[in-house]
Amino acid sequence: MAFSEDSKHDRLKIVIVGGGVGGLGLLRCLSTTIDPKKHTVVLIDARPAYVHLISSLRLVVSNTDNLITRSVHPYGDHTFRNKLAGNGTFIQASVIGIKFNDTGKGGQVILDNDGIVAYDVLVLTTGSILPHPIAFPTSTKAIEEYVKARQAEFAAATDILLVGGGPVGIELAGELRDVYPSKAITLIHRSSHLLNAVYPDKFRIAIQKQLQDREITVLTGDAITMSDTATSQVPKDGFITKQGKTLKPDLIPTWGMRPNTSYLPSDLLSSTGHVKIIPTFQLPAHPDVFAIGDIVDWNERVNASKVVRSHAPIAAQNVLLYLSLREAQGKDSIDIDILASKDSAKYKGTIEAIMISNGNGMSYLDILWGIMFGGWITSLSSRDLAVSRLSYLTGYNPV
Ligand SMILES: Cc1cc2nc3c(=O)[nH]c(=O)nc-3n(C[C@H](O)[C@H](O)[C@H](O)COP(=O)(O)OP(=O)(O)OC[C@H]3O[C@@H](n4cnc5c(N)ncnc54)[C@H](O)[C@@H]3O)c2cc1C
């Protein structure tokens, strides 16, 4: 039964937008569960390669152990494994819009190169809009040049101000200290403790102490007053913080992340720009469209581990269930309520856990009374940043 206009061999087409952690995690699940006689997959990403965000902060500070080769994995035939081998297509393009079908049965994805890709089921996993210094461009050569330019910028700076004490600001401070033992590094954070209230104060205070022990200045309950867009321009006389401190940095990597969803109409989004979903990861108004990863509106702190272990497997199961129900009910049947099906998988959230690399680093697991651990357990992860396990996700083995 062919529902999408351009599907070859009468197979139903699953289109995945975003080949990051969510997209590759989903492909990995589908690679053992799809029926190649009935289903085919298209992966669309703006970049020609997966860029590993977990090691990106180390990458832009220094190219230790040729990290760039190990952190940037090109898409190719290896992306489509097992039952997906010979049954998947990669398209490098940016999605700029979606034409939903009124019946809720398939639609079309609009690309920035004027291309149009029809889908029977669509999965959106476009992650976050990344700020400088990890706003990687869209060609491999440009990514290499961008990384070198950031490394040179950090090398030249003597006094670096990091705005925002979330995991990324903390880890960047740690990476900088690892490479530059004597540069002045300041981390400024609006709340009275680092991170946010998802984590207990004892963990937030311990992280602060760990940074201070490494001669990183931490200013909490304070902020600079200039707008985000202007912070990359350091004024000659420096900044006066809200608490009245004068700071004279010579480099301020800009910060602030938001969901990458500008290609979607606002009625599908929450006030923060996240995609509204039901527990099957479907969009309530479009049962043939799923969203996973950083872009979803769910009360949790999304990270790669949750996306790979929970979002992707649940969405993969439900995508196939949706297609089988649709096939069983026929093209003209509109109501396919997989949420009501006993075979559907429902997301209930997962345990909050975080590992922060900074020197030996520190971790928090929200079980029992809230377990904190540092030392060698976190340092194992800090040292490697999951780089050595990447081919599990990407299918690519760098030489
Ligand atoms: C610096 C940093 C460090 C992190 N460290 C950790 C960590 O230590 N542990 C952890 O568990 N998590 C960590 N995370 C979080 C983790 O990386 C994200 O939660 C995870 O990558 C989210 O997966 P995703 O698929 O939603 O988005 P991503 O993995 O970001 O993938 C999004 C993909 O969509 C593509 N894309 C975007 N827009 C379009 C478009 N319009 N058209 C086509 N393609 C598009 C992008 O090119 C990208 O490949 C870190 C994140 C950052 C930024």
The ligand as a Tripos MOL2 file, in Angstrom:
@<TRIPOS>MOLECULE
LIG
   53    58     1     0     0
SMALL
NO_CHARGES

@<TRIPOS>ATOM
      1 C1         28.1330   21.0510   25.0510 C.3       1 LIG1
      2 C2         27.1810   19.9450   25.3970 C.ar      1 LIG1
      3 C3         27.6030   18.9210   26.2410 C.ar      1 LIG1
      4 C4         26.7350   17.8850   26.5730 C.ar      1 LIG1
      5 N1         27.1670   16.8930   27.4080 N.ar      1 LIG1
      6 C5         26.3400   15.8690   27.6870 C.ar      1 LIG1
      7 C6         26.7930   14.7740   28.5150 C.ar      1 LIG1
      8 O1         27.9170   14.7830   29.0230 O.2       1 LIG1
      9 N2         25.9430   13.7390   28.7330 N.ar      1 LIG1
     10 C7         24.6930   13.7030   28.1920 C.ar      1 LIG1
     11 O2         23.9680   12.7190   28.3980 O.2       1 LIG1
     12 N3         24.2200   14.7210   27.4170 N.ar      1 LIG1
     13 C8         25.0190   15.8020   27.1530 C.ar      1 LIG1
     14 N4         24.5720   16.8290   26.3690 N.ar      1 LIG1
     15 C9         23.1860   16.8180   25.8840 C.3       1 LIG1
     16 C10        23.0080   15.9860   24.6280 C.3       1 LIG1
     17 O3         24.0460   16.2140   23.7030 O.3       1 LIG1
     18 C11        21.6570   16.3100   24.0070 C.3       1 LIG1
     19 O4         20.6430   16.1550   24.9820 O.3       1 LIG1
     20 C12        21.3770   15.3860   22.8240 C.3       1 LIG1
     21 O5         22.3580   15.5760   21.8200 O.3       1 LIG1
     22 C13        19.9970   15.6720   22.2670 C.3       1 LIG1
     23 O6         19.7730   14.8660   21.1440 O.3       1 LIG1
     24 P1         18.8970   15.4470   19.9450 P.3       1 LIG1
     25 O7         18.7870   14.3680   18.9290 O.co2     1 LIG1
     26 O8         17.6680   16.0620   20.4870 O.co2     1 LIG1
     27 O9         19.7450   16.6700   19.3460 O.3       1 LIG1
     28 P2         21.1790   16.6500   18.6910 P.3       1 LIG1
     29 O10        21.9790   15.5030   19.1330 O.co2     1 LIG1
     30 O11        21.7280   18.0200   18.9040 O.co2     1 LIG1
     31 O12        20.8890   16.4690   17.1320 O.3       1 LIG1
     32 C14        20.1740   17.4130   16.3760 C.3       1 LIG1
     33 C15        20.5260   17.2090   14.8990 C.3       1 LIG1
     34 O13        19.5570   17.8860   14.1100 O.3       1 LIG1
     35 C16        20.2050   18.5410   13.0380 C.3       1 LIG1
     36 N5         19.3280   19.6500   12.6550 N.ar      1 LIG1
     37 C17        18.9710   20.7000   13.4120 C.ar      1 LIG1
     38 N6         18.0860   21.4650   12.7670 N.ar      1 LIG1
     39 C18        17.8830   20.8900   11.5550 C.ar      1 LIG1
     40 C19        17.0670   21.2180   10.4340 C.ar      1 LIG1
     41 N7         16.2580   22.2920   10.4380 N.pl3     1 LIG1
     42 N8         17.1180   20.4280    9.3510 N.ar      1 LIG1
     43 C20        17.9110   19.3190    9.3430 C.ar      1 LIG1
     44 N9         18.6940   18.9600   10.3870 N.ar      1 LIG1
     45 C21        18.6650   19.7330   11.4740 C.ar      1 LIG1
     46 C22        21.5530   18.9720   13.6210 C.3       1 LIG1
     47 O14        22.5040   19.1840   12.5960 O.3       1 LIG1
     48 C23        21.8930   17.7910   14.5280 C.3       1 LIG1
     49 O15        22.6490   16.8080   13.8550 O.3       1 LIG1
     50 C24        25.4180   17.8770   26.0360 C.ar      1 LIG1
     51 C25        25.0020   18.9170   25.1930 C.ar      1 LIG1
     52 C26        25.8710   19.9460   24.8740 C.ar      1 LIG1
     53 C27        25.4120   21.0620   23.9530 C.3       1 LIG1
@<TRIPOS>BOND
     1     1     2 1
     2     2     3 ar
     3     2    52 ar
     4     3     4 ar
     5     4     5 ar
     6     4    50 ar
     7     5     6 ar
     8     6     7 ar
     9     6    13 1
    10     7     8 2
    11     7     9 ar
    12     9    10 ar
    13    10    11 2
    14    10    12 ar
    15    12    13 ar
    16    13    14 ar
    17    14    15 1
    18    14    50 ar
    19    15    16 1
    20    16    17 1
    21    16    18 1
    22    18    19 1
    23    18    20 1
    24    20    21 1
    25    20    22 1
    26    22    23 1
    27    23    24 1
    28    24    25 2
    29    24    26 1
    30    24    27 1
    31    27    28 1
    32    28    29 2
    33    28    30 1
    34    28    31 1
    35    31    32 1
    36    32    33 1
    37    33    34 1
    38    33    48 1
    39    34    35 1
    40    35    36 1
    41    35    46 1
    42    36    37 ar
    43    36    45 ar
    44    37    38 ar
    45    38    39 ar
    46    39    40 ar
    47    39    45 ar
    48    40    41 1
    49    40    42 ar
    50    42    43 ar
    51    43    44 ar
    52    44    45 ar
    53    46    47 1
    54    46    48 1
    55    48    49 1
    56    50    51 ar
    57    51    52 ar
    58    52    53 1
@<TRIPOS>SUBSTRUCTURE
     1 LIG1         1 GROUP 0 **** ****
